Amino acid sequence: MDVRLTDAEALALRMTSLLLREHPRGRPDTVAGVVEWFGAMQAQDMASGLWSLGVRLPGATVADVQAALERREALRTWPMRGTVHLVPARDARWMLAVTGVRALAGVQSRRAALGLTEAEADRAADVLGAALAGGGRLTRAGCLTTLTAAGIDTTGQRGYHLLWYASQRGVTCIAPHVGTEQTFALLDEWAPDPHRPDRDEALGILALRYFRSHGPCTRQDFAGWTGLTATDAKRAIAVAGDDLATVRVGETEAVLDAALLDAPRQPLDDVLALPGFDEYLLGYKDRALMLDPAHKQAVVPGGNGVFQSTVVRGGRVVGTWKRTMGRTRVGVTVRPLVDVDRAPVEAALGGYARFVGLPPKLSWPD
C-alpha cells in the first residue's frame, strides 16, 4: 500500500505517537506503561523527566510520578549516546548491552584525558558495588566520598566519569532523588528479574518501540536516537516486521506503527507546555516538522545541547518558557516566538502548575 502524507499529516500522526494526543490503541495510564511505550525517555534533567511523564499522564501529580519511580516502575541509566534516560527496569541490562556498549567502545581517549586507567575505572565500579550491596543507596556526593576513601581520585571530571562507567557496566543505576540529590543503587537489586532477549529480538524491540512512539520518522532518526550503526538500524526494522509500516512524507521514506495508518491525520490547534529535554524534540535527528530553523537559537541557545522548555501549538514550537520554583508558587516566564493567543498558553502552563502543586505566577516580558 503506497501511503503518502503531507508534512501536516505526518506531524499530526507524530504527535499521536508521542502520546501528546489521544491514540487509537489508547494511551498508557501508568509511569511504567508510558516508559515502556517509548522504550527510553530523555531524563538527563530530572525536573524535565518528571514533567515528560506528567504531561502524558493527565491528572497525575509530581508526587504520583515520584512514587511510581520509588516503586521501580522505571529507572534511570545511560542506555545510549552517553545520555541519561528513563527505561523499563527489566530492560535496562539488555539495553546497556546492545546500545550502551557503543559508548564504552570510544571511552579510552576520554579516560586518558582524565588520567584514568581501565583498571582504576573497574576498581571504582567494584568499590561502589560493594558499598551499595544489600539495598544500599548513596547520593552522588556519598558515592564520591566512598571512592575517595578507597584511595580513588575523583577530582575534576573524574568523579562523573567513574559514576557513568559504573552504570554503563551495569553495576549501578540512578535511583530517584532524595530531596534534591541524585542517588545511586545496584542495578541487580533495582531490576532483579531482567528480560534477556537475544540480539535480534532486542533490535526488533528497539525499532518497534521507537517508531511506535516517534513515527512517522526516518531510519536515520532511529539510528541517531539509538546510536546504532546503519546496518543494525536496518536489521532492527526488518526484525520488527509487519508491526511497522512504511510511508512517504513528501519524497522522504518514513516508518511508523502500522496501527497508526487508520488514525486521524487532520491538523489540530492544541497548545502544550513541554519540558526542554523531551522526546518531542530530542527524539529526532531531523526536527524540521516541529521547529522552524529560525527559532533554533531560542530553543537551544548557543547550540550547547541545553534545550529550553517549549510552548507547542498544533505540533509546532511557538515559544519557550522558564519556571522558577518558590515555596508558595511557581513563577513562569513565557517568551513567544510568534504571535500567540495567551489564554490557551496560560491554560497549558496551568496544567504544569497543577502537576507541581503550586499556583502559577505568569509573566510575559515585552
N, C-alpha and C positions, 0 to 999 in steps of 0.2 A: 504494500500500500504506500503510494507516494504522497506523503503529507507535507504540505508547505505551510509555513507560519510567517506572518508578518512580525516585525520587531515587537509591536504592541501585543500581539497574541502570545508570543514567546515570553514576554515579560509577565503577562497575566498568569501563565502557567507556572513560571518560575516562582512567583510569589505564593502560589498554592503549594508547590513543592517545599518551599521554605517554612511551611506551616504558619505563614503570616496571613493566610486566608483559609476559609473552610476547604477541606479536602474530600474528594469523593470516597476515599477509604475511611473517612472520619479521622479527627486529629487525636493523637495520644493525649491522655489526661493525667499523666504522671511524669515526674522527672526522669525515671528510668525509661519510660516509653519515648519521650522526646529525644533523649540522648541516643537511644538505640536507633531511632528513626534516622538520625544524621550519621551515626557511626562514630563521629567525633565532632565536638563543637569547640570553637575558639574559646579559650579560658585563661589566656596569659594575664589578663586583668580580672581579678575576682569579682569586682562590682559589676563589670560588664557581663561576665559569665552568668551571674545570678539573674540579671535582667534579661539576658538572652533566653533563659528558661522562663522567666516570669511573663514575658511578652507573648509567649506561646502557650501559656497555661492561664487563660483568663480567670480572674478571681483569686489566683494564688498570691500569697504574700512572700516577702523575703524570708520570713521565719519558716514558712512552709517549705520553701526550696532548701533552706539550710538544714532543716530537719531531715529532708529526704537524702541529702548528701551525708548526713551523720548516719543514716540507715544504710549507707553504702549502695544507694541506687545507681551511683556513678562515682567515678574518682578522677582525679587529675594526674596526668603524667605528660611525658614528651613523646607521643607516639610517632610523630613525623615532622620533618622540616625543622627539628630542634625547637619546636614551639609547644607551649603548654595547651592541652586540650582536655575537655571532659570526655570520658569514654565509658562505655558499659564496663563495670568491674570485671566481668567474666571474659571480656575481650581484650583487656589491657595487655596481657602477656603475648598473645599471638600478634597483636598489632606492633608491639615493640620488635618482635622477631621478623616481621615482614616489611614494615616501613621504617621503624626506628633504627634498625640496623644500618641503614644507609647513612644516617648521621654519624654513627660510630666509625664508619669507613673513612671519613675525612677528618678525624679528630686529631691525628698525630701532629699536624703542623700547629694547631691551636695549643695543644698540650706543650709542645716545645717552646712556644712563645711565652707560656706561663711558667716555664722552668719545671714542669712536672714530668715524671716518667709514668709509663703504664703501670709499673709495679706500685708506685705511690697511689695512683688512682684506684687500683684494685684493693689496696690495703685500706684506703678510706672507705670504700664500699663495705668491706668486711667489718670495719670498726662500727659503722652506722648500723649494719645488720645485727651485730651483737648487742648494741645499745638499745635497739628497738624491739628485740625479741621478747615475746610474752605479752604482747598487747601494748607495748610502749608507744609513745607519741611524743615527738620533740618539736619545738619551734625551730625555725631556721637558725635563730641565734643559739639555741640549745644544741643543734647539730654541729655548728661551727665550734662551739665550746668543747664538745665531745671530741672532735677531730684534733683541736689544738692540744687538749690534754693528752692525746695519744701521740703527740710529737709531730703532727702533720700541719704544715704551714698553710693557713687559709687566707692570708692577706691578699689584698687586691682582688682580682677576679678569680683567684684560685678556688676560693670557697664556693662560689656559684658553680664553677665548672665541676667540682667534686660532687656537689649535690645533684647536678644534672646527670653526671656519669653514673651515680649510684641508681638513679631511677631508670636511666637508659639501659642499664644492665639488668633491670628487673628486680633489683634488691629492694628498693623503696618506691613509694608513690607519695603524691601530695595529698594529705588528708585535709578536711575542712579547717578553716581558720578557727583559732581560739581567740576571741576578741578580734583584734585587728592583725593578729600574727598568723602567718602561714605555718602549717605543721606538716611533719612527715611521719609515715608509718611504714611497716613492712608490707610489700605488695602481696606476699603469700598469705598474710593474715587478713588483709582487706579484700582479697579475691581468692578465697580458699578453694574454689571449685572452678578453675579456669576452663574455658572452652578451648579445645585443641584441634582445630581444623588442619587438614594438610594444606600445603601451599596453594594449590589450585583452588580449593574451596575458600581459603582466606581471600584470595584475589577476587573471586566472584562475589563474596560478601561485601568487600570494599566497593566494588563497582555498583552493586545493587543499591547499597545504602547511599552512596554519593549521588548517583543520578536520581534516585527516588527523592532525595532531599534538596537537590540543586537544579535538576533539569528543567527545561532543555538547556544543555551546555555541551561543550566540546570535549573530545578526548584529551586535548591539551589542557583544558581546565582541570580534568581529573588527574592527569599526570602532575600538574603543578601543585594540586592540593595534597596528594599523597606523597609526592617526592619519588614516585615510581619511575622506572625507565619507560620510554615509549613502547618498548616491546612488552613489558609487564602490563602496562596500561591497556594495550590492545588485547592481550591474553585475558585480562580480568573481565573486559566487556564481553568477550566471547564466552567465558565460563558462565556469566550471568544469563546468557541465552535469551529466551523469549520473554523473560521478565522485563527486558528493556526494549525500547523501540527507537528507530532512527527516523528523524525528520530533517527538513531543511528550513533553516531560518535565513531568508534571503537566499544567498548562494552558499551558505555555510552548513555543513553537516553537523547535526547535533543529536544528542541522545537524551532520552527521558524514560521515566517509569511508564511502561505500556498502559497501565491503568489511567494515566493522565490524558490519553488521547480522547477520552469521552468527557473530560472536564470542561467547564465553561471557559471560554477564551476571551470574553469581552473585557475591555479595559475598565477598571474601577477607579474612582476618585477618592479612595480611602486614604486616611492620614495616619501615620505611625511614628512613634518616637522610639528609635532603635539605639542600642548601645554602640560605642565606637568599634569594639572588637566583636564583630558578629559575622556569622556565615553569610549574611546578606551581601557584604562586600568582600570579605576576606576569603570566601569560599571559591573565588573565581580568579582566573588569570586575566581574562578579558571582562572588564566591568562596564563596557560602553552602554549596555542596555539600561543600567541603573544610574550611571554617573556621567554627567556632561564633563568632558575633558577640561572645560574652562573652570570647573568647580573643584578639580582635584586638589589644588593647592589649599583650599579652605578645609577640605576634609582630611588631608594628610599634609599638614604644614611642613614645608621643607623636605618632603618626601622621606621623612625619618622613620616611617613604619608605625607611628603613633596615630591611630585613626580617631577623629572626633566623633562623638555621638551624632546621629543624623536624624533629621526630620524628613520623612519619605511620604510623598503624595503620588498615588497612582503607580507605585513601584519605582519612582524616580527621586533622587536626592534633591530636596528643595531648600535645605537649611541645615544648620548644625545647632547643637545645644550642649550646655555645660552645666553640671549640677554641683552645688556646694552643700554638703550635709551639715546642718546645725542640730542643736539639741531639741529644738521645738518645731523646726520647719526645714524644708529643703528648698534652697534657692536655685532657680533655673534661669539661665540666660540663653535667650534664643537669638540666633543670627541667621535671618533668611538669606538665601542666595538668589531667590526670585520673588516676585510679588506673591504673597500668600494670604489667605483668609485666616485671621488669628484664631477664630473660635475653634475650628477643628484641631488646630495645632495645640491649643491650650487643653482641649479635651484629651488628646493623646498623652500629653505630659501629665495630666491629672491621673491617668492610669498608672504612670510611673510613681507618682506621689503616693497613691493608694498602696502600691506594691511595697514601698519602703515604710509606710505607716506614718507619714508626716505630711502636714498640709503644705502645699506649694506656694512659693513666692516667686512669681514670674516677672522677668524683665526683658524688654525688647530695646536694646541700645539703638540709638539713631545711627 
